[in-house]
Amino acid sequence: MSFIPTDLHFAESHEWARLEADGSVTVGISDHAQEALGDVVFVELPEVGKVFSANDQAGVVESVKAASDIYSPIAGEVIAVNEELGGSPELLNSEPYSAWIFKLKPSDKTELGNLLDAAGYKSAIGE
């Protein structure tokens, strides 16, 4: 059974989003996603300054089993990427909710309301 923090929003494509105090939104992949992927060996990060619409492909996570696209759960401009993942992609396995992938300056924070809460995500993944 996956750990699902109640303070996050989730996309059905298994990304999580957290609204920060400064108004930015931090994005990562869920515990469920990292379990399904297996051992993560590479992360392709988006470029700072890139602007995404909700559900745009923003990067790739590769594991020993498969490669999986990372999608932007909401629209916005990338303002930071987690460079630490370049040398330690396995952090997504060991710390899926602190090993963020990128941060956005959201175009519209109300888009977070279109994402699933913890209970909705738990139901979506069949737990």
URJO-V314793 format. One record per pair of residues at least 24 apart in sequence whose C-alpha atoms are under 8 Angstrom apart, sorted by the first residue. I is the first residue (numbers start at 1). GAP is how many residues later the second one is. D is the distance in Angstrom with one decimal. If there is no record, write none. Layout:
i | gap | d
I | GAP | D
I | GAP | D
//
This chain:
i | gap | d
1 | 126 | 6.8
2 | 29 | 5.8
2 | 30 | 5.4
2 | 125 | 8.0
3 | 28 | 6.2
3 | 29 | 7.7
4 | 26 | 7.7
4 | 27 | 7.3
4 | 114 | 6.0
4 | 118 | 7.3
5 | 113 | 6.5
6 | 111 | 7.1
6 | 112 | 5.1
6 | 113 | 7.9
7 | 111 | 7.6
8 | 109 | 6.8
8 | 110 | 6.8
9 | 103 | 6.8
9 | 106 | 5.7
9 | 107 | 5.6
9 | 108 | 5.1
9 | 109 | 6.8
10 | 63 | 7.8
10 | 105 | 5.5
10 | 106 | 4.9
10 | 107 | 6.2
10 | 108 | 7.2
10 | 111 | 6.3
11 | 62 | 5.9
11 | 104 | 5.4
11 | 105 | 6.2
11 | 110 | 7.8
12 | 103 | 7.9
12 | 104 | 7.5
12 | 109 | 7.2
12 | 112 | 7.2
13 | 57 | 8.0
13 | 58 | 7.3
15 | 55 | 7.2
15 | 56 | 7.1
15 | 57 | 7.8
15 | 58 | 6.7
16 | 57 | 7.6
17 | 56 | 7.0
17 | 95 | 7.8
23 | 82 | 7.3
23 | 83 | 7.8
24 | 79 | 6.6
24 | 80 | 5.6
24 | 81 | 4.9
24 | 82 | 6.5
25 | 78 | 5.5
25 | 79 | 5.1
25 | 80 | 6.5
25 | 81 | 6.7
26 | 74 | 6.6
26 | 75 | 7.7
26 | 76 | 6.1
26 | 77 | 4.4
26 | 78 | 6.4
27 | 45 | 7.7
27 | 46 | 7.8
27 | 73 | 5.7
27 | 74 | 5.8
27 | 75 | 5.5
27 | 76 | 6.0
27 | 77 | 7.8
28 | 68 | 7.1
28 | 69 | 6.9
28 | 71 | 6.9
28 | 72 | 4.5
28 | 73 | 5.0
28 | 74 | 7.0
29 | 41 | 7.9
29 | 63 | 7.5
29 | 67 | 6.3
29 | 68 | 7.4
29 | 71 | 7.6
29 | 72 | 7.8
30 | 66 | 6.0
30 | 67 | 6.9
31 | 62 | 7.6
31 | 65 | 5.6
31 | 66 | 7.4
32 | 93 | 8.0
34 | 58 | 6.7
34 | 59 | 5.6
34 | 62 | 7.2
35 | 58 | 7.3
37 | 25 | 7.9
37 | 26 | 5.9
37 | 27 | 7.8
37 | 28 | 6.3
37 | 29 | 6.5
37 | 30 | 7.9
37 | 31 | 7.9
38 | 25 | 6.1
38 | 26 | 6.6
38 | 27 | 6.4
38 | 55 | 7.7
39 | 24 | 5.3
39 | 25 | 5.8
39 | 26 | 7.7
39 | 51 | 6.6
39 | 54 | 6.7
40 | 24 | 6.6
40 | 49 | 5.9
40 | 50 | 5.2
40 | 52 | 7.0
40 | 53 | 6.7
41 | 48 | 5.7
41 | 49 | 6.4
42 | 43 | 7.9
42 | 44 | 7.1
42 | 47 | 5.5
43 | 42 | 6.6
43 | 43 | 6.5
43 | 46 | 6.1
45 | 36 | 6.7
45 | 37 | 7.9
45 | 56 | 7.0
45 | 57 | 7.5
46 | 32 | 7.5
46 | 35 | 7.2
46 | 56 | 7.5
47 | 31 | 7.0
47 | 34 | 7.6
48 | 29 | 7.7
48 | 30 | 5.0
48 | 31 | 5.4
48 | 32 | 5.8
48 | 33 | 6.9
49 | 28 | 5.8
49 | 29 | 5.2
49 | 30 | 6.1
50 | 27 | 5.6
50 | 28 | 5.5
51 | 24 | 7.5
51 | 25 | 5.6
51 | 26 | 4.2
51 | 27 | 6.3
52 | 24 | 5.5
52 | 25 | 6.3
52 | 26 | 7.9
73 | 42 | 7.6
74 | 32 | 7.0
74 | 37 | 6.0
74 | 38 | 6.8
75 | 31 | 5.9
75 | 32 | 5.6
75 | 33 | 7.0
75 | 36 | 7.8
76 | 28 | 5.6
76 | 29 | 5.3
76 | 30 | 4.1
76 | 31 | 4.7
76 | 32 | 7.6
77 | 27 | 5.2
77 | 28 | 5.2
77 | 29 | 6.5
77 | 30 | 7.5
78 | 24 | 6.8
78 | 25 | 5.7
78 | 26 | 4.5
78 | 27 | 6.4
79 | 24 | 5.7
79 | 25 | 5.5
79 | 26 | 6.3
80 | 24 | 7.2
//
